[in-house]
Amino acid sequence: MLSRSVLTAFLTLAAPPAFAQMAETPLEAPPEAPPADAAPAEPAAPVARDLTQAEIKAFNQAVTAFTAGQTAQQKGDNQAAVTHYDAALPAIRVAVEADPAGIDNVAFLANALYADAAAYGALGQMDKVTPLYQEALPHWRRLVEAKPADATSRNILASILIQIGNSKLADHDRSGADPYYAEALPLARKGVEEQPNDPAARNVLLSALIGAGQTSTEEGMLEEALNMGKAMIADGSIDASNRPTVETMTGPAG
């Protein structure tokens, strides 16, 4: 059975500005409980809360750690990168939990998880990669929903979906893998529609087709992947992760 790895391009990601330290405020008394016979209230939307002084300090340190991780990753020092990213993540998670609607911190967390997964992948520690992608997935979905015209975010979301699908396919969970490929395909197709000559976008689509061809009941997926892969081998645009699979599909007569 074929399985695919998607090479995710390293991005230089801007960290959000550090929080200003705020004065401590006394805690308010909790509201009185409603009468026992009161009608049940509708579920309230998540309410943002202010970070504590300690959480602000930790977040500011996380911004510094994330930036150091980016610098190390750019230099190819992935071991240092994961050390910095792992140190940064807890405080970023707390900031998102405190204000779930704050899209800037959601983007920060999504990017940090993605960069951490890429660094672990470069180290060959694939057991670390999939959980990070799974955690990042809902955040990237939110970013794409908020900015559907952002091609970079769409391609990253598609890549993450394919990676998770590949992980399930490697565990012989075809039914579990299929929804991820199915979600990735329209994102990847849109990327190629917008940038038909972009090798990165084409390789994401090729990876999605190869994965979906092994799990979907829709006809023609693998044939489309094979034809696309052959063309990309011919023009030199296929990447190092897709080429071996296409060559295997092609066979000696290809």
Long-range contacts (C-beta under 8 A, 24 or more apart in sequence): 1-169, 1-172, 1-214, 2-210, 2-214, 2-245, 2-248, 2-249, 3-166, 3-169, 3-170, 3-211, 3-214, 4-162, 4-166, 4-169, 4-207, 4-210, 4-211, 4-241, 4-242, 4-245, 5-163, 5-166, 5-241, 6-159, 6-162, 6-163, 6-166, 6-203, 6-204, 6-207, 6-241, 7-203, 7-239, 7-240, 7-241, 8-114, 8-117, 8-118, 8-121, 8-156, 8-159, 8-160, 8-163, 9-200, 10-73, 10-74, 10-115, 10-118, 11-111, 11-114, 11-115, 11-152, 11-156, 12-70, 12-74, 13-66, 13-70, 13-111, 13-112, 13-115, 15-63, 15-66, 15-67, 15-108, 16-63, 16-104, 16-105, 16-107, 16-108, 17-63, 18-59, 18-60, 18-63, 19-51, 19-56, 19-59, 19-60, 20-56, 21-53, 21-56, 21-57, 22-50, 22-51, 22-53, 22-56, 24-52, 24-53, 25-50, 46-100, 46-101, 48-98, 48-99, 48-100, 48-101, 48-102, 49-98, 49-99, 50-98, 51-94, 51-95, 51-98, 55-91, 55-94, 55-95, 55-98, 58-90, 58-91, 58-94, 59-91, 59-92, 59-94, 59-95, 61-87, 61-88, 61-91, 62-87, 62-88, 62-89, 62-90, 62-91, 62-92, 63-88, 66-92, 66-108, 66-112, 66-115, 69-112, 69-115, 69-116, 69-119, 70-115, 73-115, 73-118, 73-119, 78-119, 78-120, 78-122, 78-123, 79-123, 81-115, 81-116, 81-119, 82-116, 82-119, 82-120, 82-123, 82-128, 85-112, 85-115, 85-116, 85-119, 86-116, 88-112, 89-113, 89-116, 96-139, 103-142, 103-143, 103-146, 106-139, 106-142, 106-143, 107-139, 107-143, 109-136, 109-139, 110-136, 110-139, 110-140, 110-142, 110-143, 113-139, 114-140, 114-156, 114-160, 117-163, 129-163, 130-163, 130-164, 130-167, 133-160, 133-163, 133-164, 134-164, 136-160, 137-161, 137-164, 144-187, 151-191, 151-194, 151-195, 151-201, 154-187, 154-190, 154-191, 155-187, 155-188, 155-191, 155-200, 155-201, 155-204, 157-184, 157-187, 158-184, 158-187, 158-188, 158-191, 158-204, 158-208, 159-184, 159-204, 159-207, 161-187, 161-208, 162-204, 162-207, 162-208, 162-211, 165-211, 165-215, 166-211, 169-211, 169-214, 169-215, 174-214, 174-215, 175-215, 177-211, 177-214, 177-215, 178-212, 178-215, 178-216, 180-211, 181-208, 181-211, 181-212, 181-215, 181-216, 182-212, 182-216, 184-208, 184-211, 184-212, 185-209, 185-212, 199-232, 199-237, 199-239, 202-228, 202-232, 202-237, 203-232, 203-237, 203-238, 203-239, 203-241, 203-242, 206-232, 206-238, 206-242, 206-246, 207-241, 207-242, 210-242, 210-245, 210-246, 210-249, 222-249, 225-249, 226-250, 230-254
